[in-house]
Amino acid sequence: MVALIVQVALLAMVWFACDTVVRALHLPIPGSVGALALVLALLAMRVVPETSLRRGADWLLADMLLFFIPAVMAVWEHLPLLRSEGLRIVVAIVLGTVMVMATTAGLVDLAFRWKQHRAR
């Protein structure tokens, strides 16, 4: 239990630090994206072992639904907007999701090919 709390606290501290830096430097990315990049870099360079974050990350992912409840309540408060612009919003969400999925698939494929080429 202590390990879980320490891991979640560590992830939260990384997010907070990156968010503070992003805001101070007025960077055009969210602090959470910076934190994700930092954690990924630390894991890739083996500075932080995967096992030291696994339980905390698993717990956060398992309870991710709790983070969406406030968003659902905000949508409920804006029903007139959804009635008038709902189709446009849905199209934007679907197209954005498809673009993210295609980009992610392309980058994963590129990284896989690069790793195979490097192994030769």
Summary of the structure (lengths in Angstrom):
residues: 120
radius of gyration: 18.6
end to end distance: 43.3
largest distance: 58.7
contacts: 263
relative contact order: 0.07
helix: 87%
strand: 0%
